[in-house]
Amino acid sequence: MNAKADVTLHLAQQPEADELLSRSPLAALVGMLLDQQIPMEWAFAGPYTIAQRLGADDLDAHEIAAYDPESFATLLSTKPAVHRYPGSMAKRVQQLCQYLVEHYDGDPTALWKDATTGKELLQRLNDLPGFGKQKSQIFLALLGKQMGVRPKGWQEAAGAYGEPRSFRSVADIKDPETLAKVRAHKQEMKAAAKAAKS
């Protein structure tokens, strides 16, 4: 299952950052990893910022995996920081890249190239450092909905995130309008959770 070559993602809402996400599967994976406890656009702009600071036009799993951990943490911490918790996220990004080097020769597309079912692909995503079930399902939905990676049963494996036009996650964001819909859904969920607590 190969990703579409002409995919255009709009997750960072910044042309250069989105261009990198669209052509670099590793950038998309790293953006997904960074997408926690900070606004989505900030998270998905992160890979572009990292590439710029590395003096590269793409991210390379081998290079990041082998980078001096302290220097890499500094790279992410330099203002404006790549994340609210740049030190711990630098460690996570390196762990992700080390895992990809060890298991997939540094090629993130190898995660889905020969995955025959959505369940198998979900398991592979779940095995990635820093990817829990929810993050894995959202990334699987993003692969299926926007990147043309659709192994058998991918929608079921992605759970609610795989539902067409569900506007629950980054998988459904294609423009400012869909971004607003996803934001609204998240606010509703937060409000419902708050109400359930009280």
C-alpha positions as CSV (number, residue, x, y, z in Angstrom):
1,M,0.0,0.0,0.0
2,N,1.8,3.1,-1.2
3,A,0.9,6.6,-0.2
4,K,-0.4,8.9,-2.9
5,A,2.4,11.0,-4.4
6,D,0.2,14.1,-4.9
7,V,-1.1,14.3,-1.4
8,T,-1.5,17.8,0.1
9,L,-1.9,18.0,3.9
10,H,-3.0,21.2,5.6
11,L,-2.2,20.4,9.3
12,A,0.3,23.1,10.1
13,Q,-1.7,25.7,8.3
14,Q,1.7,27.1,7.0
15,P,2.6,26.5,3.4
16,E,6.2,25.4,3.9
17,A,5.5,23.2,6.8
18,D,2.5,21.6,5.1
19,E,4.5,21.1,1.9
20,L,7.1,19.1,4.0
21,L,4.3,17.0,5.7
22,S,2.8,16.3,2.3
23,R,6.0,14.8,0.8
24,S,7.7,13.4,3.9
25,P,6.1,10.4,5.6
26,L,8.6,10.8,8.5
27,A,7.6,14.5,8.9
28,A,3.9,13.4,9.2
29,L,4.8,10.8,11.7
30,V,6.9,13.2,13.8
31,G,4.1,15.8,13.6
32,M,1.6,13.2,14.9
33,L,4.1,12.3,17.7
34,L,4.4,16.0,18.7
35,D,0.6,16.4,18.6
36,Q,-0.2,16.4,22.4
37,Q,-0.6,19.2,25.0
38,I,-0.1,21.9,22.3
39,P,-2.2,23.3,19.5
40,M,-2.2,21.0,16.5
41,E,-0.7,23.6,14.1
42,W,2.2,24.1,16.4
43,A,2.8,20.3,16.6
44,F,2.6,19.8,12.8
45,A,4.9,22.8,12.1
46,G,7.5,21.1,14.3
47,P,9.0,18.8,11.7
48,Y,9.6,21.8,9.4
49,T,11.3,23.7,12.2
50,I,13.5,20.6,13.0
51,A,14.5,20.2,9.4
52,Q,15.4,23.9,9.1
53,R,17.5,23.7,12.3
54,L,19.2,20.6,10.9
55,G,20.0,22.5,7.7
56,A,18.0,20.0,5.7
57,D,15.0,20.1,3.4
58,D,13.6,16.8,4.8
59,L,13.9,14.7,8.0
60,D,16.2,11.6,7.9
61,A,15.5,8.9,10.5
62,H,19.2,7.7,10.4
63,E,20.5,11.2,11.0
64,I,18.1,12.0,13.9
65,A,18.6,8.5,15.5
66,A,22.4,9.1,15.6
67,Y,22.3,12.7,16.7
68,D,23.8,13.6,20.0
69,P,20.8,13.6,22.4
70,E,21.9,16.7,24.3
71,S,22.4,18.7,21.0
72,F,19.1,17.4,19.7
73,A,17.3,18.6,22.8
74,T,18.9,22.0,22.4
75,L,17.8,22.0,18.8
76,L,14.2,21.6,19.9
77,S,14.4,23.9,22.9
78,T,15.8,26.9,21.0
79,K,13.2,29.6,20.9
80,P,10.7,29.4,19.5
81,A,10.6,25.9,21.0
82,V,9.2,23.0,18.9
83,H,7.0,21.9,21.8
84,R,5.9,23.0,25.3
85,Y,8.1,20.1,26.6
86,P,11.0,20.3,24.1
87,G,13.4,18.1,26.2
88,S,11.1,15.1,26.6
89,M,9.8,15.4,23.0
90,A,13.4,15.5,21.7
91,K,13.9,12.2,23.4
92,R,10.7,10.8,22.0
93,V,11.5,11.9,18.4
94,Q,14.9,10.2,18.7
95,Q,13.3,7.0,20.1
96,L,10.8,7.0,17.2
97,C,13.6,7.4,14.6
98,Q,15.8,4.8,16.4
99,Y,12.9,2.3,16.2
100,L,12.4,3.0,12.5
101,V,16.1,2.5,11.8
102,E,16.1,-0.7,13.8
103,H,12.9,-2.2,12.4
104,Y,12.4,-0.6,9.0
105,D,15.8,0.6,7.9
106,G,14.7,4.1,8.6
107,D,11.9,4.1,6.1
108,P,8.6,5.0,7.6
109,T,6.6,3.9,4.5
110,A,7.8,0.4,5.2
111,L,5.2,0.5,8.1
112,W,2.4,0.4,5.6
113,K,3.8,-0.7,2.3
114,D,3.2,-4.4,2.9
115,A,0.5,-4.2,5.6
116,T,-2.3,-6.4,4.3
117,T,-5.0,-5.4,6.8
118,G,-5.9,-2.3,8.8
119,K,-5.5,-4.4,12.0
120,E,-1.9,-5.3,11.1
121,L,-1.1,-1.6,10.3
122,L,-2.7,-0.4,13.5
123,Q,-0.5,-2.9,15.4
124,R,2.6,-1.7,13.7
125,L,1.7,2.0,14.6
126,N,0.9,0.9,18.1
127,D,4.4,-0.6,18.4
128,L,6.0,2.8,17.7
129,P,7.5,4.6,20.7
130,G,5.2,7.4,21.8
131,F,2.1,6.0,19.9
132,G,-0.7,4.8,22.0
133,K,-4.0,3.4,20.7
134,Q,-5.7,6.7,20.1
135,K,-2.7,8.3,18.3
136,S,-2.3,5.1,16.2
137,Q,-5.9,5.1,15.2
138,I,-5.8,8.8,14.3
139,F,-2.7,8.3,12.1
140,L,-4.2,5.3,10.5
141,A,-7.3,7.4,9.7
142,L,-5.0,10.1,8.3
143,L,-3.3,7.6,6.1
144,G,-6.6,6.2,4.8
145,K,-8.5,9.4,4.4
146,Q,-5.8,11.7,3.0
147,M,-2.7,9.7,2.0
148,G,-4.3,6.9,0.0
149,V,-3.1,4.1,2.3
150,R,-6.1,1.8,2.6
151,P,-5.4,-1.8,3.5
152,K,-8.4,-4.0,4.0
153,G,-10.4,-3.0,7.1
154,W,-8.5,0.2,7.7
155,Q,-11.7,2.1,8.6
156,E,-12.8,-0.4,11.2
157,A,-9.2,-0.5,12.7
158,A,-9.2,3.3,12.9
159,G,-12.4,3.2,14.9
160,A,-14.5,6.3,15.1
161,Y,-11.6,8.3,13.5
162,G,-12.1,6.2,10.3
163,E,-15.7,7.2,9.8
164,P,-16.2,9.4,6.8
165,R,-16.6,13.1,7.5
166,S,-16.5,12.5,11.3
167,F,-14.4,15.7,12.0
168,R,-12.9,14.2,15.1
169,S,-9.2,14.5,14.4
170,V,-6.4,15.7,12.2
171,A,-7.4,13.0,9.7
172,D,-10.4,15.2,8.7
173,I,-8.6,18.5,8.4
174,K,-8.3,19.7,4.8
175,D,-8.8,23.5,5.1
176,P,-9.7,26.2,7.7
177,E,-13.4,25.2,7.5
178,T,-12.8,21.5,8.5
179,L,-10.2,22.7,11.1
180,A,-13.0,24.7,12.7
181,K,-15.3,21.7,12.7
182,V,-12.7,19.5,14.4
183,R,-12.0,22.2,16.9
184,A,-15.7,22.5,17.7
185,H,-16.0,18.7,18.1
186,K,-13.0,18.7,20.5
187,Q,-14.6,21.5,22.6
188,E,-17.9,19.5,22.7
189,M,-16.0,16.5,24.0
190,K,-14.2,18.5,26.6
191,A,-17.4,20.0,27.8
192,A,-19.1,16.6,27.9
193,A,-16.1,15.2,30.0
194,K,-16.3,18.2,32.3
195,A,-20.1,17.7,32.8
196,A,-19.6,14.0,33.4
197,K,-17.1,14.8,36.2
198,S,-19.5,17.3,38.0
